[in-house]
Amino acid sequence: MREMLIVFQRDFLAHVNTRAFIIGTVLVPILIWAMLFLPTAIGSGSSRTLALVNEAPPSVGAAFTRAITVAPRTDWDNRYSIQRDSGSFESRRAALNQRILAGEIDGYVVIPADVLAGAKILYRARSVSSPKVIQELQLAAQRAVQTQRLSESGVAQAAIDILWQRVDVDSVRVTEQGEKPGSAVSGFLFAYLIAFLIYILVIMYGASILRSVFEEKTNRIAEIVVSSVPAGRFLTGKILGVGAVAMLQVAIWAAVVAVLLGLPALSSRMSEETLSLLSIDVGIVAALLLFFVMGFFLYAAMFAALGAAVTSEQEAQSLQGLLFLPIIVPLMFLGAIINDPSGRAAYLLSLIPFTSPVAMPMRLATSPVPAAELLTAGLALAATLAAVTWAAGKIYRIGILSTGKRPSLAELYRWVRAS
């Protein structure tokens, strides 16, 4: 135990007293702040100037302009300025194309004369790669055409305006502590931040453990150390030391967030829903920390075993990508987990030990998880952590003393079985 503590202290101080630790501690909160607030501050859309050629009845063009510039557009990303262009499309086509090439307008929209009978509107621009712009133009044209059809059917304009009134959804999460505000966007952001944090820490410190083990193996330092400290204790102390650095960094980030949320200037700009979302139950916080800690140490042991097994830095770089795959898989199913936290994909990924450190926190961030599933996933992760750490110690004991070509899977299996 004393030897393990010595190794723990050595690796902890070695990682804390580095510029990388200071830079990472400062940089990650800035990145999180940028992800949360910069899109709102600078605006996610752009301003577009479009020319409008209306060959349909004048009221259709007026309704289209009103729908895309005046009507409530809280869920639209782009802002539009419409310039009416007189004349037919064929007579104005060359001039409009020239205006686009000259940068006078971003594009133009043509509403054909038979649009009420189902004809398509035309959109021409230098770039038509934005699906959001196409969707917004389609919605505005659809509203204009439907307004004209209702008007020709004898429906009063006041009734038409009532039909187009926006209906919002007041979403509330039902928990054991009562009702709490929540939305799809806030749940998605919170789950994404959790997955992003775990992914970043595994990349930073997993690669650090791999590099540290490989350097000790290359420099023959480990041979000297292992001669007086059992390999398993040495590896455990190293993993615990690096893990303590990661926990310290997370604690600093949490303290910074708590201080910022306590500032009136910042908290006043955050919605009540967002603030309530950050007030997580103690039980969920404990579960999140447990899965994060066990998941981190699981991957740390895997990276340490890889560092002991490889014989060159090129091999380490090419193989470490395989260890990241289980973390990437839950990110690939992020939409499925958020949209259906109790679905098959979310259920399976949260039970598999190599994906549960990311998938289970994502489920907990969006929906309550049954206690039986939480306990089963936790026990499976703990058992896998114990097994992988034991196997990593076996590989480490033999791998740090081996040279030559990289061992095969069969040889690694023999290393693990060796006493």
C-alpha positions as CSV (number, residue, x, y, z in Angstrom):
1,M,0.0,0.0,0.0
2,R,2.8,2.4,0.8
3,E,4.5,1.7,-2.6
4,M,1.2,2.5,-4.3
5,L,0.8,5.8,-2.5
6,I,4.4,6.7,-3.5
7,V,3.6,6.1,-7.2
8,F,0.3,7.9,-6.8
9,Q,2.0,11.0,-5.4
10,R,4.7,10.9,-8.0
11,D,2.3,10.7,-11.0
12,F,-0.2,13.2,-9.4
13,L,2.5,15.9,-9.0
14,A,4.1,15.1,-12.3
15,H,0.8,15.9,-14.1
16,V,-0.4,18.8,-12.0
17,N,2.9,20.7,-12.3
18,T,2.7,21.0,-16.1
19,R,1.6,23.7,-18.5
20,A,-0.8,21.3,-20.1
21,F,-2.8,21.0,-16.8
22,I,-3.1,24.8,-16.4
23,I,-4.0,25.3,-20.1
24,G,-6.6,22.5,-20.0
25,T,-8.1,23.8,-16.8
26,V,-8.6,27.3,-18.3
27,L,-9.4,26.3,-21.8
28,V,-12.2,23.8,-21.3
29,P,-14.5,26.2,-19.4
30,I,-14.0,28.7,-22.2
31,L,-15.0,26.1,-24.7
32,I,-18.1,25.2,-22.8
33,W,-19.0,28.9,-22.4
34,A,-18.5,29.3,-26.2
35,M,-20.7,26.3,-27.0
36,L,-23.5,27.7,-24.7
37,F,-23.5,31.4,-25.3
38,L,-21.6,32.3,-28.5
39,P,-24.3,31.0,-30.9
40,T,-26.9,33.2,-29.2
41,A,-24.6,36.2,-29.0
42,I,-23.5,36.2,-32.6
43,G,-26.6,34.7,-34.1
44,S,-26.7,31.3,-35.7
45,G,-28.2,32.6,-39.0
46,S,-27.4,35.3,-41.5
47,S,-29.1,38.2,-43.2
48,R,-30.1,37.5,-46.8
49,T,-31.3,39.9,-49.5
50,L,-33.6,38.3,-52.0
51,A,-35.4,39.6,-55.1
52,L,-39.0,38.5,-55.6
53,V,-40.6,37.9,-59.0
54,N,-44.3,37.4,-58.4
55,E,-46.3,36.1,-61.4
56,A,-49.1,35.0,-59.2
57,P,-51.9,37.3,-57.9
58,P,-50.3,40.3,-56.0
59,S,-51.8,39.1,-52.7
60,V,-49.7,35.9,-52.9
61,G,-46.5,37.9,-53.2
62,A,-47.6,40.2,-50.4
63,A,-48.4,37.2,-48.2
64,F,-45.0,35.6,-49.0
65,T,-43.2,38.8,-48.1
66,R,-45.1,39.2,-44.8
67,A,-44.6,35.5,-43.9
68,I,-40.8,35.6,-44.3
69,T,-40.1,39.0,-42.9
70,V,-42.9,40.1,-40.5
71,A,-44.6,37.0,-39.1
72,P,-43.3,35.4,-35.8
73,R,-40.1,33.5,-36.7
74,T,-38.7,32.5,-33.3
75,D,-37.7,29.1,-34.7
76,W,-36.1,30.5,-37.9
77,D,-32.3,30.9,-38.2
78,N,-32.1,33.5,-41.1
79,R,-33.3,37.0,-41.6
80,Y,-34.6,38.1,-45.0
81,S,-34.9,41.4,-46.8
82,I,-37.2,41.2,-49.9
83,Q,-36.9,43.4,-53.0
84,R,-39.8,43.3,-55.4
85,D,-38.8,42.9,-59.0
86,S,-41.4,43.8,-61.7
87,G,-41.7,42.0,-65.0
88,S,-41.8,38.4,-65.9
89,F,-39.2,35.8,-64.9
90,E,-38.1,35.1,-68.5
91,S,-37.5,38.8,-69.2
92,R,-35.7,39.4,-66.0
93,R,-33.8,36.1,-65.7
94,A,-30.4,37.3,-67.1
95,A,-30.5,40.5,-65.2
96,L,-31.3,38.8,-61.9
97,N,-28.5,36.3,-62.4
98,Q,-26.1,39.1,-63.1
99,R,-27.2,40.8,-59.9
100,I,-26.3,37.6,-58.0
101,L,-22.9,37.4,-59.6
102,A,-22.3,41.1,-58.9
103,G,-23.1,40.6,-55.2
104,E,-26.1,43.0,-55.2
105,I,-28.5,40.3,-54.0
106,D,-28.0,36.9,-52.4
107,G,-30.6,35.2,-54.6
108,Y,-34.1,35.5,-56.0
109,V,-37.5,33.7,-55.6
110,V,-40.0,33.3,-58.4
111,I,-43.6,32.6,-57.6
112,P,-45.1,31.3,-60.9
113,A,-48.6,32.1,-62.1
114,D,-49.9,28.6,-61.5
115,V,-48.6,28.3,-58.0
116,L,-52.1,27.9,-56.6
117,A,-52.6,24.8,-58.8
118,G,-49.5,23.2,-57.2
119,A,-46.6,24.6,-59.2
120,K,-43.2,24.9,-57.5
121,I,-41.6,28.2,-56.6
122,L,-38.1,28.8,-58.0
123,Y,-35.1,29.7,-55.9
124,R,-31.8,30.8,-57.5
125,A,-28.7,31.8,-55.6
126,R,-24.9,31.5,-55.7
127,S,-25.2,28.8,-53.1
128,V,-28.2,26.6,-52.4
129,S,-26.6,24.2,-50.0
130,S,-28.4,25.4,-46.9
131,P,-31.4,23.1,-46.0
132,K,-32.6,25.6,-43.5
133,V,-33.0,28.4,-46.1
134,I,-34.9,26.0,-48.4
135,Q,-37.2,25.0,-45.6
136,E,-37.9,28.6,-44.6
137,L,-38.7,29.6,-48.1
138,Q,-40.9,26.6,-48.5
139,L,-42.8,27.4,-45.3
140,A,-43.3,31.1,-46.3
141,A,-44.5,30.1,-49.8
142,Q,-46.8,27.4,-48.3
143,R,-48.3,30.0,-45.9
144,A,-48.8,32.5,-48.8
145,V,-50.5,30.0,-51.1
146,Q,-52.8,28.6,-48.3
147,T,-53.7,32.1,-47.3
148,Q,-54.7,32.9,-50.9
149,R,-56.7,29.7,-51.2
150,L,-58.6,30.3,-48.0
151,S,-59.3,33.9,-49.1
152,E,-60.7,32.8,-52.4
153,S,-62.8,30.3,-50.5
154,G,-64.5,33.2,-48.7
155,V,-62.7,32.9,-45.4
156,A,-62.2,36.4,-43.8
157,Q,-58.6,37.7,-43.3
158,A,-59.2,37.9,-39.5
159,A,-60.0,34.2,-39.4
160,I,-57.0,33.4,-41.5
161,D,-54.7,35.3,-39.1
162,I,-56.1,33.3,-36.2
163,L,-55.5,30.0,-38.1
164,W,-51.8,31.0,-38.5
165,Q,-51.2,31.9,-34.9
166,R,-48.3,30.0,-33.4
167,V,-48.9,27.3,-30.7
168,D,-46.1,26.7,-28.3
169,V,-45.4,23.8,-26.0
170,D,-44.9,24.2,-22.3
171,S,-42.7,21.1,-21.5
172,V,-42.3,20.1,-17.9
173,R,-40.4,17.1,-16.5
174,V,-42.3,15.0,-13.9
175,T,-39.9,13.8,-11.1
176,E,-40.2,12.4,-7.7
177,Q,-39.5,15.9,-6.3
178,G,-42.3,17.4,-8.4
179,E,-42.6,19.1,-11.7
180,K,-39.5,20.8,-13.2
181,P,-39.2,22.8,-16.4
182,G,-37.4,21.1,-19.2
183,S,-37.2,21.1,-22.9
184,A,-35.7,19.0,-25.7
185,V,-33.1,21.7,-26.4
186,S,-31.9,22.0,-22.8
187,G,-31.9,18.2,-22.3
188,F,-29.9,17.7,-25.5
189,L,-27.4,20.4,-24.5
190,F,-26.9,18.9,-21.0
191,A,-26.5,15.4,-22.3
192,Y,-24.1,16.6,-25.0
193,L,-22.0,18.5,-22.4
194,I,-21.7,15.4,-20.2
195,A,-20.6,13.2,-23.2
196,F,-18.2,15.9,-24.4
197,L,-16.7,16.2,-20.9
198,I,-16.1,12.5,-20.5
199,Y,-14.8,12.2,-24.1
200,I,-12.3,15.1,-23.6
201,L,-11.0,13.7,-20.3
202,V,-10.5,10.2,-21.6
203,I,-8.6,11.6,-24.6
204,M,-6.5,13.9,-22.5
205,Y,-5.6,11.6,-19.6
206,G,-5.9,8.2,-21.4
207,A,-3.3,9.3,-23.9
208,S,-1.2,10.7,-21.1
209,I,-1.2,7.3,-19.3
210,L,-0.3,5.5,-22.5
211,R,2.5,7.9,-23.3
212,S,3.8,7.7,-19.7
213,V,3.9,3.9,-19.6
214,F,5.5,3.7,-23.0
215,E,8.2,6.3,-22.1
216,E,9.0,4.4,-18.9
217,K,9.2,1.2,-20.8
218,T,11.4,2.7,-23.5
219,N,13.7,4.4,-20.9
220,R,13.9,1.2,-18.8
221,I,12.8,3.2,-15.8
222,A,10.0,0.7,-15.1
223,E,12.5,-2.1,-14.8
224,I,14.1,-0.4,-11.9
225,V,10.8,0.5,-10.2
226,V,9.2,-2.9,-10.7
227,S,12.2,-4.6,-9.1
228,S,11.1,-3.1,-5.8
229,V,7.3,-2.5,-6.3
230,P,4.9,-5.2,-7.6
231,A,3.7,-4.4,-11.1
232,G,0.1,-4.4,-10.2
233,R,0.5,-1.9,-7.4
234,F,2.7,0.3,-9.5
235,L,0.1,0.4,-12.3
236,T,-2.7,0.9,-9.9
237,G,-0.9,3.8,-8.2
238,K,-0.2,5.4,-11.6
239,I,-3.8,5.1,-12.7
240,L,-5.0,6.5,-9.4
241,G,-2.6,9.4,-9.6
242,V,-3.6,10.4,-13.1
243,G,-7.3,9.9,-12.1
244,A,-6.9,12.2,-9.1
245,V,-5.6,14.9,-11.5
246,A,-8.6,14.5,-13.7
247,M,-10.9,14.7,-10.7
248,L,-9.1,17.8,-9.5
249,Q,-9.6,19.4,-12.9
250,V,-13.3,18.6,-12.9
251,A,-13.7,20.0,-9.4
252,I,-12.1,23.2,-10.5
253,W,-14.4,23.4,-13.5
254,A,-17.4,22.8,-11.3
255,A,-16.3,25.5,-8.9
256,V,-15.8,28.0,-11.8
257,V,-19.3,27.2,-13.1
258,A,-20.8,27.6,-9.6
259,V,-19.1,31.0,-9.2
260,L,-20.3,32.2,-12.6
261,L,-23.8,31.1,-11.9
262,G,-23.7,33.1,-8.7
263,L,-22.9,36.3,-10.6
264,P,-26.1,38.4,-11.0
265,A,-25.0,39.7,-14.4
266,L,-24.8,36.2,-15.8
267,S,-27.6,34.4,-14.0
268,S,-30.0,37.2,-15.0
269,R,-29.4,36.4,-18.6
270,M,-30.1,32.7,-18.2
271,S,-33.7,31.4,-18.4
272,E,-35.4,29.9,-15.4
273,E,-35.6,26.6,-17.2
274,T,-31.8,26.5,-17.7
275,L,-31.1,27.4,-14.1
276,S,-33.5,24.7,-12.8
277,L,-31.9,22.2,-15.2
278,L,-28.5,22.9,-13.5
279,S,-30.0,22.2,-10.1
280,I,-29.6,18.4,-10.4
281,D,-30.8,16.0,-7.7
282,V,-28.1,14.7,-5.4
283,G,-28.8,11.1,-6.3
284,I,-28.3,11.8,-10.0
285,V,-25.1,13.7,-9.3
286,A,-23.8,10.7,-7.3
287,A,-24.7,8.4,-10.2
288,L,-23.1,10.6,-12.7
289,L,-19.9,10.8,-10.7
290,L,-19.8,7.1,-10.1
291,F,-20.1,6.2,-13.8
292,F,-17.7,8.9,-14.8
293,V,-15.0,7.8,-12.3
294,M,-15.4,4.1,-13.0
295,G,-15.5,4.7,-16.8
296,F,-12.4,6.9,-16.6
297,F,-10.4,4.3,-14.6
298,L,-11.6,1.5,-17.0
299,Y,-10.2,3.3,-20.0
300,A,-7.1,4.4,-18.1
301,A,-6.3,0.7,-17.4
302,M,-6.9,-0.1,-21.1
303,F,-4.5,2.7,-22.2
304,A,-1.9,1.5,-19.7
305,A,-2.1,-2.0,-21.0
306,L,-1.7,-0.7,-24.5
307,G,1.3,1.4,-23.6
308,A,2.9,-1.7,-22.1
309,A,2.2,-3.9,-25.1
310,V,3.3,-1.7,-28.0
311,T,6.9,-1.4,-29.1
312,S,6.9,1.9,-30.9
313,E,5.2,5.3,-30.8
314,Q,3.7,4.7,-34.2
315,E,2.0,1.5,-33.0
316,A,0.6,3.4,-30.0
317,Q,-0.9,6.1,-32.2
318,S,-2.4,3.7,-34.7
319,L,-3.9,1.4,-32.0
320,Q,-5.2,4.0,-29.5
321,G,-7.9,5.0,-31.9
322,L,-9.5,1.5,-31.3
323,L,-9.9,2.3,-27.6
324,F,-11.8,5.5,-28.5
325,L,-14.4,3.6,-30.5
326,P,-16.6,2.5,-27.6
327,I,-16.8,6.1,-26.5
328,I,-17.7,7.4,-29.9
329,V,-20.5,4.8,-30.4
330,P,-22.9,6.5,-27.8
331,L,-22.2,9.9,-29.5
332,M,-23.3,8.3,-32.8
333,F,-26.6,7.3,-31.1
334,L,-27.0,10.7,-29.4
335,G,-30.2,11.5,-31.1
336,A,-31.7,8.0,-30.4
337,I,-30.8,8.3,-26.7
338,I,-32.2,11.8,-26.3
339,N,-35.4,11.1,-28.3
340,D,-36.1,7.8,-26.6
341,P,-34.1,7.4,-23.3
342,S,-36.0,4.1,-22.6
343,G,-35.6,2.7,-26.1
344,R,-33.6,-0.3,-27.2
345,A,-30.5,1.6,-28.3
346,A,-30.3,3.6,-25.1
347,Y,-31.0,0.6,-22.9
348,L,-28.3,-1.6,-24.5
349,L,-25.6,1.1,-24.7
350,S,-26.2,2.0,-21.0
351,L,-25.7,-1.6,-19.9
352,I,-22.6,-2.5,-22.0
353,P,-19.6,-1.6,-19.7
354,F,-17.5,0.0,-22.4
355,T,-20.3,2.4,-23.5
356,S,-22.2,2.9,-20.3
357,P,-19.8,5.6,-18.9
358,V,-21.1,7.9,-21.7
359,A,-24.6,6.4,-22.5
360,M,-25.9,6.2,-18.9
361,P,-25.1,9.8,-17.9
362,M,-26.8,10.9,-21.2
363,R,-29.9,8.9,-20.1
364,L,-29.8,10.3,-16.6
365,A,-29.6,13.8,-18.0
366,T,-32.9,13.5,-20.0
367,S,-35.1,11.0,-18.1
368,P,-35.3,9.0,-14.9
369,V,-33.7,5.6,-15.1
370,P,-35.1,2.6,-13.2
371,A,-33.1,1.7,-10.2
372,A,-32.7,-1.9,-11.3
373,E,-31.2,-0.8,-14.6
374,L,-28.9,1.7,-12.9
375,L,-27.7,-1.0,-10.4
376,T,-27.2,-3.6,-13.1
377,A,-25.2,-1.2,-15.3
378,G,-23.1,0.0,-12.3
379,L,-22.3,-3.6,-11.2
380,A,-21.4,-4.6,-14.7
381,L,-19.1,-1.6,-15.1
382,A,-17.5,-2.3,-11.7
383,A,-16.9,-5.9,-12.5
384,T,-15.4,-5.0,-15.9
385,L,-13.2,-2.4,-14.3
386,A,-11.8,-5.0,-11.8
387,A,-11.3,-7.5,-14.6
388,V,-9.6,-5.1,-17.0
389,T,-7.4,-3.6,-14.2
390,W,-6.3,-7.1,-13.2
391,A,-5.6,-8.0,-16.8
392,A,-3.8,-4.7,-17.4
393,G,-1.5,-5.5,-14.4
394,K,-0.6,-8.8,-15.9
395,I,0.1,-7.3,-19.3
396,Y,2.1,-4.5,-17.7
397,R,4.3,-6.8,-15.6
398,I,5.5,-8.7,-18.7
399,G,5.1,-6.0,-21.4
400,I,7.4,-3.4,-19.8
401,L,10.2,-6.0,-19.9
402,S,9.6,-7.3,-23.4
403,T,11.2,-6.0,-26.5
404,G,11.0,-6.7,-30.2
405,K,7.8,-7.0,-32.2
406,R,4.4,-6.2,-30.9
407,P,2.7,-9.2,-29.2
408,S,-0.2,-10.8,-30.9
409,L,-3.6,-11.3,-29.2
410,A,-2.7,-14.9,-28.4
411,E,0.5,-13.8,-26.7
412,L,-1.4,-11.1,-24.7
413,Y,-3.8,-13.9,-23.6
414,R,-0.8,-15.9,-22.4
415,W,0.5,-12.9,-20.5
416,V,-2.8,-12.5,-18.7
417,R,-2.9,-16.2,-17.8
418,A,0.7,-16.1,-16.5
419,S,0.9,-16.1,-12.7
